Amino acid sequence: MSYFIDVIIPIPISNLFTYSITEAEATFLIPGVRVSVPFGKSKIYTGIVYKIHEQAPLVYEAKPIEQILDESPIVTSRQMRLWHWIADYYMCTVGEVMRASLPNAFILESETVILKSQDVEISDADLEDDEFMLWEALHHQSSLKIQDVMGILDKKNVLPVIKGLLEKQAISVQEEVFEKYTPKLVRYVKLGDEYTSEVGLHGLLEELSRARKQRDVVMTLFSLSAKTKKPIKVSALTEESGASSAIVKALIDKGVLTEYYFQTDRIQFEGEVSSETKLLSEDQNQAYQEIKKTFEEKDIVLFHGVTSSGKTEIYVKLIQEVLDLGKQVLYLLPEIALTTQLVNRLQTYFGEKVAVFHSKYSSNERVEVWNQILENSPKAQIVLGARSAVLLPFKNLGLVIVDEEHEQSFKQFDPAPRYHGRDTAVILAHMFQAKTLLGSATPSLETFYNAKQGKYGLVSLFTRFNDVLMPDIELVDIKEKHRKKRMTGHFSDRLIEEMRETLAEGYQIILFQNRRGYSPIIECQTCGHSPQCPNCDVSLTYHQYRDQLRCHYCGYHTVMVKTCEACGSVELDTKGFGTQQVEQEANVLFPDAKIARMDLDTTKGKYGYEKIINAFEQQEIDILVGTQMLTKGLDFRNIKLVGIMNADNMLNFPDFRAHERSFQLMVQVSGRAGRTKERGKVLIQTYNPYHAILQQVSTNSYLEMFKEQMDERHNYKYPPIYRLIKISLKHKDYNKVNLGAEWYAKSLRMVFKSGVLGPEYPPVARIRNQYIKHILVKIPPKQSLSKTKEAIIKINNSFLSVKDFRSVRVILNVDNY
């Protein structure tokens, strides 16, 4: 009897691969276990066992597997079902979903190891300089990895050198698989066995009477173990006794102390848990009861609550109920910036039951969270994370909360799988028969449309907590202010006046400008030339604090030019403005205020967000300038004024969702103002105060915006009425992209007739030296989505089988908004 397994391998090929196994392996293996398998000529991959069966593959001979890596599955059967759903719906491969789901440390890669040949005599004269250096290094070390060779030769491309030595038979190479996860071990000490008796101890203290420091260490060890009754860490012992680690080592070498290790988690909760939960207000309680009632009929409920209405407190009550049933909760957030504030709030209620998972965690930290969820450990009953947390191995999910569900950052854009965190969470909850709660002050049109259609339940909460008033929103016409010369830099006289008052009263201010850097365009006043990025079709942004020009698409940077590159004139002027310029102007206007900036440049490190948010919470900062990071559900108690520096650049963006997005962004940023007794104030600077969206923001009328935008979506056939699939073609050759896109669009038009838009160049038509063209397929409500995708995949396969188009990269993006 022959046995085989189908394996998912983390590569973008849609088939599963079949390998042969022995009978003993067949009885041991379970779907969800990792195995390392040979692939191609020399590669070794980590795969996940999908199925065990007895059918040999028809076209190729199944290779045997290399080794089994786990004793029990690290991926659950539900997870694999979700992977297949993502691959089908978002038109990618299960391998790509696997790579996105598993922490990096789980995906073992093979690494090439270089060994010296034993019985070959080689004279130094036969070798080139680089080959000689490598050959010398192998005399001192038995084997080297590619990374080591790069370090020794100090160059990136070392393959020609290795190839040269291989031809001379001086070295041999082999593939080695290595495990990337290392558990964190903590070192503990205890007294050696022979000294635990009274006599032994007496003798020891006599013996150490001259070695005063060593004697101190032993005495400290006693007092610590008497105090805590717990094992003693080496770090605690050295700290308490003031001795160096060398003294402790000397005692270990003598056998006076014995060292031992415990495995521990890298992330631990060390705060206090407060048992009292806040009492809900009357309105909150009504909303909470409504949600529970709606959950009896509907699995998905949209909770539409204005900013600062206390949605989190209601979530806490719902979470508590699910935990009492012994089930897990998934709490999704759009931004890492938010997790820091929320983790603290949830941990005060639930202590160490809260696990956090997001991209700023190291690979090892992610493995630990993964294992805790897989074991359904008490440490991971509530999982808080950004969109990738949807892919974790839940065992017993009872509730999914998607906070700020309208956020664009729930959608993954690159690399595949290009999934949407919110939609995937809905499917995940459905697999567990769990409930889903979508919360937002400005729901996305799709979600609100689903609620209006009766597909989702809808619960609204329109009063702020403690009956605080909604902020007073004022539109400032800067066209008029410029005419009357009442602008100082980018600040209108109204804004400056309000800021002075706010600071005098001891409150804080947020200034919002959705652009980082100092100024997006540098222009020569003589000839009009502006410096462009060599790799992308965009002008370079000036960053003042480093005095350099940067491209925000590919990261290219160069020193700020002092004269025009085209005509040599020194009259260079900046056009437009970013957060750095706002920060600088605010510093000039308010020299006594403490001003900080929060954008991608200032939040690079793992704790970048936390430092700024904590400083702002503790009122060490008076004015915070920032991009849209500031808009998401952060809760600051002392803000009275929010200034939106320029509302127009969001409204005039070439995207069918620009108006909806602008409304959401402005309402969200306004919601940061006046969250306690004092009523907040919001000033929106604009050249067009009569714009419908700005009027709707100033009266906070979501329903009006919804009605108006839905009319437009009906007329122009956009979501949520029609579905969209965007097809992007990329190549460094301009003509190839053009030809390919024409061919592709023509084939699509034969099937979908007028439902195909394009091919068109996007506003930025070249990024990283790749030209881009987009084709949009619109799918009417009655048309089958799965049949449409089948047709597109057929066309895609025939496109890639044309020899000339094989090098063109095609990206399929379902629901690309």
N, C-alpha and C positions, 0 to 999 in steps of 0.2 A: 504494500500500500504506500503510495507517495503522498506527502503532505505539502501544501503550499500556503503562503500568506500573501495578501495584498497589502502593500505598504504605501503610506502617504509620504512623499519626499518633498522637502521645502524648496522646490524649483517651479518656475512658471510653465509647467507642462500639464495638460489637463488629465492625462491618464494616470491611473494608479499602476504601480509596478509589482510584478509577481516574483517571489523568491521561493526557493525550495527549502524545506526544513526536515529534520529527522522526526521520528515518531515521538521520541522523548521531548523534543522541543515543542511538538504540537500539543502535548498534554500540559506543558508548562505555560505556554504563551496565552495571553488574553488580549483582546482588542484594547488599544490604548496604551500598550507598553512600548517603550522605545527599543529599537534594534539598530545596530549600525550595519549598513549594507553597501556592497560594492556597486559603483555606478559608472558606466562608460569605461574608458580604458584603465584609469588609475584612481579615480575619485572614490572617497568613502563618505557616505552621508548618514545622518541620523534620520531614521524614518519612524513613523508611528504605525503600529500594526492596526489595520482596518478590519481585516476578515481572515479567518482561517478556513481553508477548504481543500478539496482533493482534485481540483481541475488544473491540469498543466496548461500554460499559455500556448496558443496555437502557433504564433509567428516566431517566437524566440525561445531559446532554452533558458529555463530559470536558473539563475546562479544561487548558490547557497548563501545564507546570511553570514556576516562576520562574527557578531556577538550580540547577546541579549543584555540590555543596559539597565533594566529595572526589574524588580521582583513583582511589583504591583503596578497597575495602570496609573499614568500621570495625567491622562486625558479621559474624561468621562464620555459615555455613549451619547449623552445629550449634547455635549460640546461638539462631538463629531457631526451630529445632525445639524447643529447651528453652522458649523463650518461649511457643510454642503449647501445649506440655504444661502449663506453669504456668497459662495462661489457661483451658485446659479443665478441669484438675483442681481448681483453686481458684476456679472460677466467676467469673472477672473478664475483662477484655478485653486483647488483645495490646498495645494502646496504653498501658494502665496498667503492664504489665510493662516495656515499652520505657522509660517514664519512670523506673521504679525502677532499671533496669539502667544506662542511659547516665549518665555524669557530667554534671552540669548544664551544663557549658560546651559540651557537644556539641549540646544542644537549643537552637538559636537561637530567640529569640522576636522577634516584630516589636515595634518600639517606635514610638509615635506621635510624629512630629516636627512642631513648629509653625513655620510660616514666615510672614513679613510679606508681605501682598499689595503688589505693586509700584506699580500706577498708581491706587490709591484714595486720594482726599483725605479725611481725617477730621479734624473739629475736636475739640479736647479736650473741649468742652462736651457732645458727644454720648456721652461715655464715663462709665461708673460709676468709682468709685475704684479697685477691683481691676483693671478692664479697662484703666484708664489706666496703672497700674503695669506691667502685662504689655506693653502697647503701647510704653511707654517702653523697657522692657528689650529689645524686638525692634529698637529703633533702634541699640542698642549691639552686639547679637549677631545673626548672620544667622538662626540657628535655635535652638529650645529644645526640650528633651524634657520629658515630663510631670513627671519627678522635679525638673527645674530649676524648673518653674513652681511646684511645691509649696514649694520653698525660697524663691522670690521672694515669694510671697503669704503664706507661713507658715501654710498650712492644708492639710488632708487632701483635702477635696473641691473640686477646681479645675475640674471639668467644666462647671458652670453658667457660669463666667467665659469659658471657651473657647467655649462654645456661643454666648454673647452676642456675642463678637467675630466668630464665624463668620457669624451672622445679619447683622451690619453689614458683612460682606465685607472686614473689616480683615485677616484672616489666612486662610491655607489650611493644611490638615493632610495629612500623608502618612505611610505606614507605612515604616519603615526596618528592615532586618534587620541585626543586628550579631553579629560573632563574639565569643564570650566568653573563649576561651582565649588567653592571651598567653604565649609562650615566655619563659623567664628567660634574659636575655642577661648575660654577664659581660664587663666592659670590660678589655681588655688594652692594653699600649703597647709600642712598640719604637722604636729610634732611627731618625730620618728617613734616607731613602736616601742623601742627599748627605753624611751624616756617618759612613758606615760605613767609608770608606777612612781610612788613617792620617793623610793630609794634612788631610782634612775634619775629622777628630776633633781634631787639633792646633789647627786654627783655631777650632773650637767652644770648646775649653777656654780658649783665649786670650780669646775674645769674652766668655765667662762669668766671667772672673777677678774682675770687680767684683760680679757677682750671685752672692754666696756660696751662698745657699740653692739657687738653680737649679743651680749647679755640683754641690752635694752630691747633688741628685736624680739627675743624670746619672751621677755616680760610683757611687751605690747601684745604679742600673740595671745598670751593668757588673758589679759584684760579684755581684749576684743571678743574672744570666744565666750568669756563669762557674760559679756554684755549682750551679744546677739544670738548666741546658741546656733548660729548658721555657719556654713563653711566660710573660711576667710580668704578673700582675694589677695594675691600678691600686691596688687596696686594699692589696696587699702592698707596693707601692712606697712609698705614703704612710706606711704603718706603719713600714717599715724605715728610711726616711730622716728620719722625724719632720717632714716638710714638710706643709703644708696642701694641700688639693685645688686651691686657687686657683693655687698655684705650678706644679703639674702642668699646669693648664689654660693658664697663660701659656706654658709650653714647647710645648704642643700648638699654640696659636695662632701661635707663632713658626715652627712647622714643624720644631722640633728633635726633637720626639717625634711619632710617628704613632699614633693610637688605632684599635683594631679590636675586633670583638665575636665571642664564641663562644656558641652556645646550650648551656645546661647543665641538668641535672636539679635539681629543687628538693630532692630527698631523696637524700643520698649516704651511703654507708657509709665511715666513716673509721677504724674500729678495726683491730685485728690479728686475723689468722686463725690459730687454733692447729691444727696438723696432727694432733695426737694426739687420738684419740677415747677416751672412757672405756671401760675394759674392762667387759663385762657380768658380773654375778654368775652363779653357776650357775643359779639359778632364772630370772633374766632371760633367760639364753641358751636355756634350755629353752622358755620362752614364745615367744621370737623364732623358734626352729626350728619350733615348733608352728604359729605364725601362717603361716610360709612354706609349711608342708605343707598347712594348711587352705586357703590361697589356690589350691592346685592344683585343689581340687574346688569350692570356693565363691568367688563374687566378693565377698561381703560377710562380714566377720568381726567379731564383737563381742569386744572385748578387755576382760575384766572383771578389773581389777587394783586391789587395795586402795590407799588414799591413801598416797603416798610409797613406792610399790613400784618407782619408776623407770620409769614408762611412757615418759617423754620420750626416754630413752636408746635404748629399743627403736625408737621412731619414727625417731630419727636414723639408725639402722642401715638401716631400710627405705627411708628417703628416699635415702640414699647409693646404694643398689642401683638405684633408679629413675633417679636422675641419671646413673649410669654408662651406662644404656641410652639417654641423651639425651632423656628425657621430663620433663614438668613435674609438679610436686606441688602439690596444694591442701591447705592445713592450716587447718581451720576451728576457731574458738574462740568461746565464747559472749559474752565480754566484752572491751571494749577494755582494761580494767584488766590483763587477762592478757597481752595482746599485748606490752606493754612488757617484761615479764620474759622472755617466750619469744623475742622478737626478739633480745635480747642473747645468749641461750643458743644460738640457731640461727646467729646471725652469727659466733660464735666458731668454729663448725664450717665454715659454708659461705660466710662472707664476703658479698660483694655479690650472691650468687645469690638472696638473700632479698628479696622485695618485700612491702611491707605495704599493706593496703587496709582502711580503716574510716571511720566517719562523722566522726571528728574531723579528717580530712584536708581541706585546702582543695580547691576545685573544680579548680584548676590542678594540684595534686599528684596528684589522681585521674586526670586526663587522661594524665599522664606514665606512671603505673603501667599504665593501660589500653593505651597505645601499646606499652610494653615487652612486655606479655604477648602482644599481637596480633602483634608482630614476632618472638615467641619469642626475645627477646633474652637473652643470658647473665645479665642483671641480674634476670630474673624467672623463674628456674627453679623457685623455691619461693615460692608465694604464700600469705601468712599473713594471715588476716582474719576479721572477724565475718561474720554470715550473708550480707551483700550480695556477698561475694567469690565466691559461687557463680555470679553473673551475669556474670563477666568473660569476655573472648574467648579462651579457651584454644585452643591449636593442637594440642597433643600431650600430653594428660593421661595419666599413668601410674598415679597413686595419689592417693586422696582420704583424708585423715585427719580425722575429726570427733572432737575431744577434748571431754570432758565432754558426751557426746551427750544426756544426760538433761535438759539445761538448758532452762528455759522460754524463755530469751531467743533461742533459735534460731527461735522463731515470730514472724512479723511480725503485729502486730495492726491498726495503722492507718498510712497509708492502704493501699488495695489495691495490689499483689497481696498477699493474706494468706497467704504461703507459709511452709513450714517449712524452714529451712536444711538440716537433716539429710536430710529426705526428698528434697528437690530435689537435694542433693549425690549421693545414691544414684542418681538418674535420670541426672544428668550423667555420672557415672562409667560407667554402663551404656552411654551413647551413645559413649563412647570405648573401650569394652571394657576399662576400667581397674578396678583393685581398690579396695574401700572398707574402711577400718578404723574401726570405731566404738569409741572408748575411754571407759571410765568406771569409777569405783569403785562407783557406785550406778546401774546402768543403768535406763532408763525401763522400765516394765512392758511396753510394746509391743515394744521391741527384745528384751528378754529372752524374751518370749513367742515372738517370731519365731525366736530362737535355739533355744528348746526344741522348736519345731515342726520344726526342721531346715531352715528357710528360710535362716538365716544360720549361719555357723560360730561356734563359741564357744571362746575360749581364756581360761583363768583364771590369775591370779597372786595368791596369797594371802599372800605374805610380803613384808614391807617390805625395802627395799634395806639391805644390811649387817646383815640380821637384826635391825633395830631392832624393839622390841616395839610392838604397837598401844597407843595411849594407854589409861590406866586411866580408865574413865568412871564418875562417881559422880552419883547423883540426889539432889538436896537438896530435902526436903519443906518448902516455904516456908509452907504452911498451919500446920504444926507450929511452925516458927520464929516466925511472927507470934504464935501462941498463947503461946509461952514468952518473947515480947518479945526475940528474939535477932536482929532485923533492924535494920540501920542504913540508913535510906532503902530502896533496893532491893537492898542487899547483905546476904546472910546471913552469920552469923559464920564459917561454914565457908569461904565464898568469900574473906572478908577475911583469914582466917588463911593460906590457901593463897597468896593474893597477896603477903602479907608475906614468906613463906618464899621464893617465887620471886624477888621483887625483891632480897632479901638475898643470894641466890645469884648474882645478876647475869644472870638470864634475863629474857625478855620475855613479855608477856601480851597476849592478844586478848580483848576483851569484845564479845559479839555481841548486838545488839538490833535486830530487824528493823523498826524504825520510826524515821524521822528526825524532827527537830524536838525540842521540849522535852517537850510533853505534848499528846496528841491531843484532849483535852476540857477546857474550862474550865467549871466549874459553879458557879452561885450557891447558897450553902448555905442561903439564906433561902427562895427560891422554886423552886430546881431548874432555872432557865433556863440554857441554854448557847448561846453565840454560834454562829450557823449561817452558811454561805456563802450569799449572795443568789442565786447562779447554780446551785448544786448542792445535792443533799440530803445534805450532810455537815456535821459540826461542824468549826469551824476549828481548826487545829493551832497551838499557841503556840510561837513561835520566840523563845527568850530573848535571843540575842545581838543581835537587831535590835529587841527588844521589840515584836514585831508578831504578829498572827494571820494565818495563811496557809491557803489552800485548796490541797491537794495534787492536786486534779483540774484546776482551771482557772487556778490561779495568782493568784486574787484575794487582795489583802492589805490589812490595815487596822491602825491603831495598836492596841496592846493596851488593852482597856477597863479603866478603874479602878473603875467601879461597874457593877452589873447593869443591863442595858438594860431589863429588864422591871420590876423593883421598886426599883431605885436602891440596893440594899444594897451595902456595900463588901466583904462577906465572899465573896470569890471563891476557889474551890479548884481545883487541877489534878487531873485523873483520868488514870490511865495514864501511861506515860513513854516517851520516845524517846531517841535517841543523845545529844542535848545534855544531857539530865538525868543520864544515866549518866556522861557526861564531867565534869559539874560535881560530882557526888557523889564521883567518883574523885579529883578535885582536892582536895576537902576531906579525904578519908580518907588520901590519899598526897600530901601537899604537896610532897615532895621529888622525886617521880617526874615524868618528862616524859611528858605525855599528849597524844595527837592523836586526831582524829576523821576517819573516812573514810565519807562518804555523799554523796548527790547535791548537798548544799549546799557541800561542801568540794572537789568535783572538777569544778568548772564549766569551767575553761579547757582548752586543748589539752594542756597538760602537767600538769594537776591531779593525775592518778593517779600519774604518774612521780615527782613531787616527794615525795608521801607514801610511796610504796613504797620509793624510794631511801633516804629518811631512816630508814625502819624497818629496811631491810636493813643500813644502816650503824650500826644500834643507837643512833641519836640519839633514838629514841622508846622509852620503857619500856612504856607501855600504849597499845594502839591500840583505840579504840572504833569499831565500824562496823556497817553493815547487810550484806545478803547479798553485797555486792561482795567482802567478805573471804573468802567461802566457796570461791570458784572457784580450784582448782588453783594458788594462789600458793605459792611455795616459800620459806619463811623458815627459816633454820637455827637460830635461837636462841630459839624459843618453847617454853616448858615448860608453860604453863597457858592453857587456853581456858575462858572463862566464858560460858555461855549464860544471859542474864539472865532470860528468861521463855519457856519452851517452849510454854506453853498457847495463846498467841494465834495460833500457826501451826496448831495441831491443830484448833482450833475454827472454822476458816474454812469458809464455805458453798460447798464445791467438792468434786466427787467425787474429786479428786486430793489433797486436803489432807493425808491421812495419808502418802501416798507422798512428796509434796513435803517434808513435815516430816522424814521419815526421811532423805531425800537431803540436805536442808540441814544437819541436825544431824551426820550422818556426815561431810559435807564439811568443816564448820567444825571438827569434832573432829580431822580429818586434818591440820589445820595444826599440831597440837601434837606435840612430841617427835620431830623428824625426824632427830635425830642420836643419839649414844650414850645420852643421858639419856632415860628413859621419860617421855612427856608425861602430863599430867593434864587431864581435862575435867570441869567441874562444870556440871550442868544443873539450874537452879532451876525447880521446877514445883509447882503445887498438887495434882497428881495423879500421884505417882511410879509408880502401878501401871498406868498406861495401857500397853496392849500395844505401841504404837509406841516409847515411851520404853524399855521393857524390851528391845525388839529393837535399839534404838540402843546401849544399854549393853552388849549382848553382841555387837554388830556382826554380827547374823545376817540378812544380806540375804535368804537363801533362805526363812527363816521369814516375813519381811515379804511376800515375793513370793507365797508360798502363800496367806497369809491374805487379802491384797488381791485376788488372782485369784478366790478364792471369792466375795468380795463383788461383784466385777465381773460374774461369771457370774450371780449371783442377781438383781442389779439391772439387768442388761443395759447395761453400759457398756464403752467400749474397754478392752482390745484385742479383746473378743469382738464387740461391735457397733461400727459406725462412727457418727460424729455429724456433723450439719450444723446450725450455729446460725444462726438468722435473727433479726436485730435490727431493730426499727423505731424511728425517731427523729423527733420533731417537737416544736415548742415548744408546740403546742396539745394539752393533756391528752386531750380528748375524741377528737380526730382519731386519736391513737395508739391509743386504746382500740378505736375502731370499726375502724380498719385492721387491728389485730392480730387482732381477732375474725374478721373477714372472711378474713384470710390463713390462720388456723389451721383455720377451717371447710373452706376449699378443700383444705388439706393433708390433713385427716382423711378427706375423700371418697376420697382416693387411698391414704393410708398407714394408715388406721384407727387402731389403738392405738399406732402408732409415733411419734405426735406428742405432745410435752409442751408445756403452756403454752396461751396466752400468759401469761407471768409478769413481774412487775417484778423487776429485779435488786436486790441489797441497797442499792446507790446508784441510785435510780430516776430522778434528774435530774442531768445534768451539762451545764454551760454553757448553762443554760436550755432544754435539750432533754430531753423525757421519753423514756424508753427502755423498750421491752418486748421480751422474748426469747421465741422459739419454738424448740424443740429437735426435730429429726427424728432418730430412731434407726433405723439401717439394719441389719437382721439379717445374719448371715454369708452366707446363701444369696442375698440380694437383690442384683440388679445395681446397681453404683454409678452407672454411666453412665446407665442408664434412670431411676434416682431423680433424678439431676441434671436430666435432660431434663424430667421432670415438674415439678420445682421451678421451672425457668426458665420453663416454660409458665405456671404459676400467677403467677410474678413479673411476667411481661409483661402478663397480663390485669389484675393488681392495679394496675400503673402506667398502664394505659389507662383506669382509672376516674378521672373528672375530679377527684372529691373527694380521691383518695388520691395525686394526682400529686406533691404537695409533701412527702409523707412519705418520708423517706430510708430505703431498705432496704439492709441490709448482710448479704451471704451469707458465712458463714465456715465453710469445710470443715475438719474436724479441728481444732476450735476450742480444743483443750486444750494 
